Each structure stands twice: as C-alpha cells, then as structure tokens.
C-alpha cells in the first residue's frame, strides 16, 4: 500500500513537472521508465527479501525481457517477511 502511495505521489510530481516544463518530457519519461524497470528490486529491498540481491542482478541483466521482469516482480511481491512476536511481561 505504501509503495502505491509513493508511486501516486511520484506521478503527481511528474505531472506537475510536465505542466511547467514541457520540454523535459524525454528526461521525465526516461526517469519513469528507469523506476518502473527497477520496481521489482525496490520492492524486494523494501521487504527485506532474502534473495533481494539475486532479484536485483537478474532484473538488471535480463529485466528488459517482459517475462523475466514479471517473474522478478512476482517474486518480490509474493514474499511475506516473517513476523516477530514480542511479549511484554509486566512485573507488579
């Protein structure tokens, strides 16, 4: 959810930049494509995926193929980090 909110904020900023600087369309588009290209790696690192380095390398080298990019994205999204349960003992 937080990733989607960050993406929405980014889109709003990009639209504002495009509104005021129409000649920077190429640079903004290249930046957006670069962010989308490394989206699986970003998600894997944010979730502390145990194979996040592997996902990054595969994404970097073979992400230009849509199938490998989708596999990396699915691997990053599906992983659920283990939940640590902390018990508090209160002494009277």
Buried (B, 14 or more C-beta within 10 A) or exposed (E): EEEEEEEEEEEEEBEEBBEEEEEEEEEBEEBEEEEEBBBBBBBBBBBEBEEBEEBBBBBEEEBEEEEBBEBBBEBBBEBEEEEEEEEEEEEE
